[in-house]
Amino acid sequence: MPTCRECDSEVDELRTVKVGSKKKKMCEDCADRAAQEGAIAEESEAVVQQMMGFKGRR
């Protein structure tokens, strides 16, 4: 059985998720958690850029 590299538990299937600029293989729970954290980080960055008046591209 494959082992998740994030939580070190044995799972039936690993999912490949892009975290930042790297691809990582992790279980479904860790993949969902990483996706939520990424979405929160993008939203907070957008708010800060809007507050500072940033008009360029990311």
C-alpha positions in Angstrom: 0.0 0.0 0.0 1.2 3.5 -0.8 2.1 5.9 2.1 1.1 9.6 2.2 4.2 11.7 2.5 2.3 14.4 4.5 0.7 12.4 7.2 2.7 9.1 6.9 -0.5 6.9 6.8 -1.1 4.1 4.5 -3.9 4.8 1.9 -5.5 3.0 -1.0 -4.7 5.7 -3.5 -2.5 8.8 -3.8 -3.4 12.0 -5.6 -1.0 14.2 -7.3 -1.5 17.8 -6.3 0.4 20.9 -7.3 1.4 22.9 -4.2 3.1 26.1 -5.2 5.3 25.2 -8.1 5.9 21.6 -7.1 3.8 18.5 -7.5 3.3 16.3 -4.5 1.6 12.9 -4.0 -0.6 12.8 -1.0 -3.8 11.2 0.3 -7.2 12.7 -0.4 -7.6 14.3 3.0 -4.2 16.0 2.8 -4.9 17.0 -0.8 -8.1 18.7 0.2 -6.4 20.5 3.1 -3.6 21.7 0.8 -6.2 23.0 -1.8 -8.0 24.9 0.9 -4.8 26.5 2.2 -3.8 27.5 -1.3 -7.2 29.1 -1.9 -7.0 31.0 1.3 -3.5 32.2 0.5 -4.5 33.4 -3.0 -7.5 35.3 -1.6 -5.5 37.0 1.1 -2.8 38.0 -1.4 -5.4 39.5 -3.7 -6.9 41.5 -0.8 -3.5 42.9 0.2 -2.6 43.7 -3.4 -5.9 45.5 -3.9 -5.4 47.4 -0.6 -1.9 48.5 -1.8 -3.1 49.5 -5.2 -1.1 46.9 -7.1 -2.1 46.9 -10.8 0.4 44.4 -12.3 0.1 40.7 -12.9 1.1 38.1 -10.6 
